[in-house]
């Protein structure tokens, strides 16, 4: 390609040809000065042409190299703290697989991921790699578009995470990390006022009363987005409903149980109102970014959320001031919640099955890459025997609940009631909290739309 342009024709230098300076009118010869000037111009022109040819050659080589690269399409449904992990993986790819390019399409998991996946499936345009949550495996495996994961990859994953992506004995996803969900609390505030981690609802209500009497805001909260209400409602459901009836969703679709006549489901929704009533006056109109920022700055004592909200705390360098506990349930035996999050899936239609398996092996075995992503997303590893370089500020609490068997994986509930249904009910709750609907109307809406609670 050297000496050619991008369409294969000879390279030309356009413009007027240099005219000989100092040409005499009688003999037709140049003076010495004229010859020197002409030679200089010729040399300059040669240098320019040489540089042009060299640059063009390099560009052509780059184009050729790019055209030879393998392109893998990736559809990634990202939650709040995930955005940016694709850049870390791209950097890793450039170092280890320079001839393989990942073509990312990153969408919001809560708002548009499911619709995008199903649209791509319907069009026969299945991405080579799909990155979602563990619960997505059971939602999509029935379409026939997910390929089994090689045993060499699945053998690296902890069994409790692997169980969530296994269908009829076959593994269809690789969980990368996990969040923990519950009530983050400010240890300094709790210590200042002699408060203990509550075990019962009554103890929690007492803490709220004490904080309010001291002019403090008990709960951080953001109700601008429906997804937050969907998240907190499922947290309540896990400890009020699914902990005792893990198949409640199946019974619900059969018409054997309902939202409207369930005291437990009513409590779950009323818990959201309790948080709103004990949060900032503008909690209905602020988003997660603002709420995280305020909580990290000490403007509230507690925050029902997940470990993703600690990203701001790290920026404030005050992460050691926080702990986590489960929101107390009716029986006083609530458990901390784990959500197996970022999960890699492979297309059953890809032409690069072995290559993708090799990439998965590399990504999941590179401890430096894992540590960077886990630290950035404030998550825990699902890879066997791997200890990240960073230690979460709530790690002691996580270890306590894990070691004492007081942890539930929220994927249990998410597999019973799919996210699109949860989010629809959450949108109705927003209207209720805004005074535009009654609680009974929200419960009736949930019952009337039970057919939408599971993807067929």
PEWO-V886169 format. One record per helix or strand. SS is the DSSP state (a for helix, b for strand). FROM is the first residue (numbers start at 1). LEN is the number of residues. If there is no record, write none. Layout:
# PEWO-V886169
ss->(SS;SS)
from->(FROM;FROM)
len->(LEN;LEN)
This chain:
# PEWO-V886169
ss->(b;b;b;b;a;b;a;b;a;b;a;b;a;b;a;b;b;b;b;a;a;b;a;a;a;a;b;a;a;b;b;b;a;a;b;b;a;b;a;a;a;a)
from->(4;10;23;30;32;70;85;100;109;129;134;146;151;157;159;166;170;174;177;187;201;219;226;248;263;288;302;307;319;322;336;343;353;367;380;383;395;407;411;419;439;450)
len->(1;1;1;1;37;9;12;9;14;4;10;1;4;1;5;2;2;2;10;6;13;2;17;6;15;9;5;9;3;4;5;5;13;11;2;1;9;3;6;15;10;4)
